[in-house]
Amino acid sequence: MKNVLVVGGAGYIGSHACKALFKAGYNPVVFDNLVYGHEDAVKWGPFERGDLADAGRLDEVFVAYRPECVMHFAAYAYVGESVTDPAKYYVNNIVGSISLLEAMRRNGTDKIIFSSTCATYGEVDDLPITEETPQNPVNPYGFSKLAIEHALRDYGRAYGLKWAAMRYFNAAGLDADGDLGERHDPETHAIPLAIFAALRNGEFSVFGTDYNTPDGTAIRDYIHVSDLAQAHVLAIEYLNLGGESGAFNLATGRGTSVKELLTAVEMAVGLPVPVKFAPRRAGDPPALYASADKAERLLGWAPCCRDINLIVKSAADWFKQHHN
Ligand SMILES: NC(=O)c1ccc[n+]([C@@H]2O[C@H](COP(=O)([O-])OP(=O)(O)OC[C@H]3O[C@@H](n4cnc5c(N)ncnc54)[C@H](O)[C@@H]3O)[C@@H](O)[C@H]2O)c1
């Protein structure tokens, strides 16, 4: 089995990628400091605890496993916090990622699949978003990811690094077998928050009801986490076959409004979602959805699950089981 180093593999998307890697015949070696991850989510290969900033620890793991490829999920990803504490994001997401790229260079691993984000685009004029849409992030989190996309391009030109930057839209849903959960703390993603609100008789805040969208609420593109995971496996194969390095949108191409999402949650949970209407948040665009044609054309990838009701149900089933 070929080793793939999965940095941040104890987290939500990384743990799903480990399962997909294992099923495709790879040995996923998880490297994670557990700042947000969960050791019990490491189920398909060895676990090596360590921090991106620790060059010595990275070298030990590279020497021990000689990974043919790195998947890099480790980052802080709270947009609001990145505005109030940008240093935290510059240090972990930028300096930490450069530390990883340097460890790869020292140890002769020349392929990386990087978790980028739709937040690198910022507020866009034209929809659907393509990889050519200008990238103008509006917060330090998005900027930190864009900075690493630029570093990948530069390392590719100068040192021969082969890379794929996967620009995820809204990751959602859970493993179909119930093997893996979503346990962000704090949780900021709409689907788990709406499910919690329904199950615990809490309150879900809808920010903005006066957008220029059919029902007035904001529209986002929700992509199933297992589809994201599969795209990463295909990206390794693409780079192995000599595919050109570059960025790929990972999205369904379909927008779902907040109101539509809440209807899907109510159907999946079987309970109403208590709602509080609030004004728009600064920097929240009315609609974001993307074309993933490039990933389909070059990676042979297409999302298996485009139905928002099924995506939400996969999450609701897990939460109902694990959150009483
Ligand atoms: N969840 C989404 O909707 C979404 C959307 C776009 C992009 N992304 C990106 O995808 C990646 C994974 O997101 P997620 O939702 O699985 O997050 P997550 O917090 O569940 O996983 C991130 C993992 O990285 C680890 N980590 C963080 N800093 C580290 C460090 N310095 N050293 C070692 N490990 C470290 C954490 O412990 C955690 O296990 C992130 O890079 C995020 O920016 C996520």
The ligand as a Gaussian input file, in Angstrom:
#p B3LYP/6-31G(d) Opt

LIG

0 1
 N      -15.742000      22.615000       6.180000
 C      -15.923000      23.379000       5.097000
 O      -17.064000      23.659000       4.666000
 C      -14.734000      23.885000       4.327000
 C      -14.955000      24.664000       3.177000
 C      -13.853000      25.127000       2.472000
 C      -12.561000      24.790000       2.878000
 N      -12.369000      24.046000       4.000000
 C      -10.990000      23.712000       4.396000
 O      -10.915000      22.310000       4.525000
 C       -9.988000      21.940000       5.535000
 C      -10.630000      20.951000       6.477000
 O      -11.798000      21.528000       7.050000
 P      -12.601000      20.765000       8.183000
 O      -13.974000      21.309000       8.179000
 O      -12.385000      19.292000       8.059000
 O      -11.842000      21.321000       9.474000
 P      -11.468000      20.552000      10.832000
 O      -11.176000      21.609000      11.843000
 O      -12.481000      19.532000      11.164000
 O      -10.100000      19.812000      10.443000
 C       -8.857000      20.455000      10.436000
 C       -7.863000      19.553000      11.149000
 O       -6.566000      20.164000      11.104000
 C       -5.948000      20.009000      12.381000
 N       -4.956000      21.079000      12.518000
 C       -5.179000      22.427000      12.511000
 N       -4.011000      23.085000      12.658000
 C       -3.025000      22.141000      12.728000
 C       -1.623000      22.203000      12.868000
 N       -0.972000      23.376000      13.000000
 N       -0.921000      21.048000      12.914000
 C       -1.570000      19.854000      12.798000
 N       -2.900000      19.730000      12.667000
 C       -3.627000      20.870000      12.638000
 C       -7.091000      20.073000      13.376000
 O       -6.800000      19.464000      14.605000
 C       -8.208000      19.337000      12.616000
 O       -8.194000      17.954000      12.879000
 C       -9.537000      23.243000       6.182000
 O       -8.288000      23.583000       5.633000
 C      -10.586000      24.246000       5.771000
 O      -10.054000      25.548000       5.672000
 C      -13.414000      23.587000       4.737000

